[in-house]
Amino acid sequence: MLLTKQHLTMARTLGVAIVATVGLSSCATYKNEFATINSRLDQLDVKVQGAAQSAESANQSAQQANQRLDQIEGRVQQLERVPGRKPRG
C-alpha cells in the first residue's frame, strides 16, 4: 500500500509538472504572437503617418493653387470688361 501511495504522489507531481510546462509554453507562444502583431501594427502606423503627411502636403498645394486661381480670376474679369480694340487697317 505504501508503494501505491508513493506512485500516486509521484503521478500527481508529474501531472502538475506537465500541466505547468504546457501552460508556460503556451504563454511563450502568445508572447511571440503578440510581438509579431505589435511589429505589424508599428509598420502600419508608420505607413498611416506617411500617408497623412502626403495628404496634408497635397492639401496645402491645392490651397495654394486655389489662391493663385482666385488672384488670376480677378485679372481675367477685369480684362473681360475692357472694351475690345478695333483692328487697324
C-alpha positions in Angstrom: 0.0 0.0 0.0 2.9 2.3 0.8 4.2 1.7 -2.7 0.9 2.7 -4.2 0.7 6.0 -2.3 4.2 6.9 -3.5 3.2 6.1 -7.1 0.1 8.2 -6.7 2.1 11.1 -5.2 4.6 10.8 -8.0 1.9 10.7 -10.7 0.2 13.8 -9.2 3.6 15.6 -9.1 4.4 14.6 -12.6 0.9 15.6 -13.8 1.2 19.1 -12.2 4.7 19.5 -13.8 3.3 18.6 -17.2 0.3 21.0 -16.9 2.7 23.8 -15.7 5.1 23.1 -18.6 2.3 23.2 -21.2 0.8 26.3 -19.7 4.1 28.1 -19.7 5.0 27.1 -23.2 1.6 28.4 -24.5 2.4 31.7 -22.8 5.7 31.9 -24.6 3.8 31.2 -27.9 1.4 34.0 -27.2 4.3 36.4 -26.4 5.7 35.7 -29.8 2.4 36.2 -31.5 1.8 39.5 -29.6 5.3 40.6 -30.6 4.6 39.8 -34.2 1.3 41.6 -34.1 2.8 44.7 -32.4 5.5 44.8 -35.1 2.9 44.7 -37.8 0.9 47.5 -36.0 4.1 49.6 -35.8 4.7 49.2 -39.5 1.1 50.1 -40.3 1.4 53.2 -38.0 4.4 54.4 -39.9 2.6 53.9 -43.2 -0.5 55.7 -42.0 1.6 58.6 -40.7 3.3 58.8 -44.1 0.0 58.8 -45.9 -1.3 61.5 -43.6 1.8 63.7 -44.3 1.3 63.2 -48.0 -2.4 64.1 -47.8 -1.5 67.3 -45.8 1.1 68.3 -48.3 -1.4 67.7 -51.2 -4.0 69.8 -49.3 -1.5 72.7 -48.9 -0.6 72.5 -52.6 -4.3 72.6 -53.5 -4.9 75.6 -51.3 -2.0 77.4 -52.9 -3.3 76.6 -56.3 -6.8 77.9 -55.4 -5.3 81.1 -54.1 -3.5 81.6 -57.4 -6.7 80.9 -59.3 -8.5 83.5 -57.2 -5.9 86.1 -58.0 -6.0 85.3 -61.7 -9.8 85.3 -61.8 -9.9 89.0 -60.8 -7.5 89.9 -63.6 -9.4 87.9 -66.1 -12.7 89.5 -65.1 -11.0 92.9 -65.4 -9.8 92.1 -68.9 -13.2 90.9 -70.0 -14.8 94.2 -69.0 -12.4 96.3 -71.1 -14.0 97.2 -74.5 -12.5 95.4 -77.4 -10.0 97.2 -79.6 -10.7 98.0 -83.2 -8.3 96.4 -85.6 -6.1 98.7 -87.6 -6.3 98.9 -91.3 
